[in-house]
Amino acid sequence: QMAAELRGLDLTGSGRVPLDKLYSQPTSAAYVFHESTEYLRQIGALDEGSNAKPQVRITNYIMGPSNCIASSSYFSVCCLSECEVLMRELEQKIRAPMASAEQLLALVGNMSSSSVEAPRDLPETLVDKLWAIADRHSGKVPLHARLFAQWMHFVFPSECPYPHAVEDPAVLRPSHWSGERRATATDEERKRCISEFALQPEAALGEPLLSQWDDLEVLLLEDLPLRGHKLFWTLLRHGAMAFAFLSTLLAGLRALVRLPCCGKRAQKEKRLVLPGGS
């Protein structure tokens, strides 16, 4: 598979492949990569933040639109994300939109993937990052937020994509790269990239974490604060009680209005009865 082929080019275990190495694959290889740097940059697959040579994020590349095998105006058939399996496992065990850092560390440390064997002790830098996320959100880590997605990327770099903030979501659609926009690089562009970066050093193990961590947070599913929930339900309860009271009061007033009318009508009917009638 493509994922296994790319992981074989990742010598540091960072979930990244140097761009020149990606372009240097022989034509006889199982997979030959032709995507342009502009395409890789826009979909969030190009890591240019470190002092080393540019690198391609494996998972972001695999999930990119150039690897979709079919698409229409309604859907696209693309590669599955292994990270969704990991997130689903967490959601089933936590059953809440937020969790403590302690609970997440215990769960994630015992989760295996295609490239990670459990149990394992996470690096101290990653542990500190998770606690920092929890401190930012009053002691709980939102599961469906950018910072936790970024943390999962560095814990499972070969399975979880880097949460790159794209300027235009349309770049993730295969149709965006048809016509004048092209996702592939020419042979001259690839050769120029190989010669430009061939002599530059590759990133060391663990370096992407220090250079690429971004504290930007985006909450995908933002719940109301707990006090807001209590206030909402309190107002709703008192509103229901007031409605019931007013309904009862209105019904009573209607009954009082009807009673005198009914009495007068009965007296009137009695006066119309002739003395000799049966």
Number of C-alpha atoms within 10 A of each C-alpha: 7 12 13 12 12 21 19 11 17 19 15 15 17 23 26 27 26 25 22 21 16 20 20 16 15 11 9 7 9 10 14 13 16 16 18 16 19 14 23 21 15 17 23 21 26 24 21 14 13 16 13 17 20 22 23 25 26 27 25 24 22 20 18 21 25 19 14 15 11 11 14 10 8 5 9 15 13 17 14 10 15 16 20 12 14 18 17 11 14 18 15 9 10 16 9 11 15 19 18 18 21 13 12 17 16 13 15 21 15 13 16 14 14 10 12 14 11 11 13 13 12 12 10 9 11 16 16 12 17 23 18 15 21 20 14 12 12 9 15 19 24 23 21 16 18 21 23 21 19 24 21 22 21 22 20 24 22 27 25 26 26 24 20 16 13 13 9 9 11 12 17 18 19 22 16 15 17 10 7 7 10 13 18 18 17 11 11 9 14 22 14 13 18 18 11 12 17 16 9 12 11 18 20 12 11 14 14 19 18 10 12 15 15 13 12 9 13 14 13 11 11 11 12 10 9 9 9 11 11 12 12 12 12 12 11 12 12 11 12 12 12 12 12 12 12 12 12 11 12 12 11 11 11 10 11 11 10 10 10 11 10 11 10 11 10 11 10 11 9 10 9 8 10 8 7 5 5 5
